[in-house]
């Protein structure tokens, strides 16, 4: 082999290697997508404005299907505005094979000295989504797509060509919000279990309502008033309209138990104002439910379904308590000894427990208990 032939071969190898390397250089754009544990994604598209081909974005118009770009200053030069608009229109998140437009598109001003423009697209990850893909219709050569999941140190990097759609990437379960039906089932169960078996104080209050009347209609009337009341304050407290510290709410809940139990001992008939009083107590209990929900947290994307489902679960728990009481005591409710042997002793026990809770919640745990 002649020296000249060998030199030509080495030159060819060098050129091929250089060509291969140039295919994976940082191009005119690059995209970083971050998935958060709050169920959101944020895509930052960085654009090297000096290497954008002449005329790119000159005919761009804001797409009607997209949120308008926020942060575009009135004095922004037309070329920069056109580039941002064109790239925003071309950038497309895809979940489970379906194009999903971002909720928000922003231009992040990097300052006049920065070489790159920064476009940020963000939104909610669809509930139950399994995969993510990215497509940029802007044909600006090869570009790097970097995918990061909050809490994980190693990102995933994919090289793409402009106009190409990436292969679907599985999403980590920690960043995918639940579907609406899953939220409904979850918070329905949480509301129910907050009454049965965990809500002993609410169970005693409902039993106090049950014991006074031998007829079902007055009981249901009181429970309905209680339901409406705690629904109101549960919603108002969660939305931040009203607020009371647990140090006030919890003793008041205990005292409401004492009141209905003592009234059961002192009277044999349901007075009309008892319903109004139960309604007032329901307002207090609703604040207690709100405290529990605040600790559990509510998904931002499914806030209202979660709130309503929790409340329905609470009602189902209360109705279960009444049905169980009917099943146990129903056969004896018309007996002449029913009040003497069941209503009064049970109400005394409920009042004693409620009073003990009121003292503990006000002054702390009592000595010797």
Secondary structure, 3 states (H helix, E strand, C coil): CCHHHHHHHHHHHHHHHHHHHHCCCCCCEEEEEEECCCCEEEEEEEEEHHHCCCCCCCCCCCCCCCCCEECCCCCCCHHHHHHHHHHHHHEEEEECCEECCCCEEEEECCCCCCCEEEEEEEEECCCCCCEEEEEECCCCCEEEEEEEECCCCCCEEEEEECCCECCCEECCHHHCCCCHHHHHHHHHHHHHHHHCCCCHHHHHHHHHHHHHCCCHHHHHHHHHHHHHHHHHHHHHHHCCCCCCCHHHHHHHHHHHHHHHHHHHHHCCCCCHHHHHHHHHHHHHHHHHHHHHHHHHCCCHHHHHHHHHHHHHHHHHHHHHHHHHHHHHHHHHCCCCCHHHHHHHHHHHHHHHHHHHHHHHHHHCCCCCC
